[in-house]
Amino acid sequence: MKTEDNRIEKDKNARLGLLDRIAANSGCMYLSDLRNCISIRCCCFAIAEIPAEDYPVKVWEDAVSYITGTEVDFKTAEEAKQRLLEYF
């Protein structure tokens, strides 16, 4: 049953956009709050808890672009996730 639980959780996360997930898990009311995250620790914790493989690299790139205001290409989702963690 553990495999089924993991699949259900992954499906739920895939439906929830990455930015929405980061905002919700860090206590931000609005996506725009991510740009000026009041609680850097909460944002870092929220990002760190999300497995990079839950989202394609393009989704991570879009999140980096939205939050940092820079356009960057990454080879892997993990690289993009690490860039977000470094930003905060």
C-alpha positions in Angstrom: 0.0 0.0 0.0 3.0 2.4 0.5 3.5 2.6 -3.3 -0.2 3.5 -3.8 0.1 6.3 -1.1 3.2 7.6 -2.8 1.4 7.7 -6.2 -1.6 9.5 -4.8 0.7 12.1 -3.1 2.7 12.6 -6.2 -0.5 13.0 -8.3 -1.8 15.6 -5.8 1.4 17.5 -6.0 1.5 17.5 -9.8 -1.9 19.1 -9.8 -0.7 21.8 -7.4 1.6 24.1 -9.3 5.1 24.5 -8.0 4.8 28.2 -7.1 1.4 27.5 -5.4 3.0 24.7 -3.4 5.9 26.9 -2.3 3.6 29.7 -1.4 1.3 27.5 0.6 4.0 25.6 2.4 5.8 28.9 3.3 2.7 30.7 4.6 2.5 33.2 1.8 -1.0 34.4 1.0 -0.2 35.4 -2.5 2.2 34.2 -5.2 3.6 37.7 -5.4 4.7 37.3 -1.7 7.3 34.9 -2.9 9.2 37.7 -4.5 9.6 39.5 -1.2 9.4 36.5 1.1 9.2 37.9 4.6 10.2 34.6 6.2 13.3 33.4 4.3 13.6 30.4 6.5 10.0 29.3 5.7 10.6 29.7 1.9 13.8 27.7 2.1 12.2 25.0 4.1 9.2 24.8 1.8 11.5 24.5 -1.3 13.9 22.0 0.4 10.9 19.8 1.2 9.8 19.5 -2.4 11.5 16.6 -4.3 13.0 18.1 -7.5 11.6 15.1 -9.5 8.0 16.2 -8.6 8.2 18.8 -11.4 9.9 19.0 -14.8 12.9 21.2 -15.2 10.8 23.7 -17.2 8.5 24.2 -14.3 11.4 24.8 -11.9 12.9 27.2 -14.5 9.7 29.1 -14.5 9.6 29.3 -10.7 13.2 30.6 -10.7 12.3 33.2 -13.3 9.2 34.3 -11.4 10.9 34.6 -8.0 14.3 35.9 -9.0 13.3 37.9 -12.1 16.1 36.3 -14.1 15.9 33.9 -17.1 18.2 30.9 -16.6 18.3 27.5 -18.3 19.1 24.5 -16.2 20.1 21.0 -17.2 18.2 19.3 -14.3 15.3 20.1 -12.0 17.7 19.7 -9.1 20.0 22.5 -10.4 17.0 24.8 -10.6 15.9 23.9 -7.1 19.3 24.6 -5.7 19.3 28.0 -7.4 16.1 28.9 -5.6 17.6 27.7 -2.3 20.7 29.9 -3.0 18.5 32.9 -3.8 16.9 32.9 -0.4 
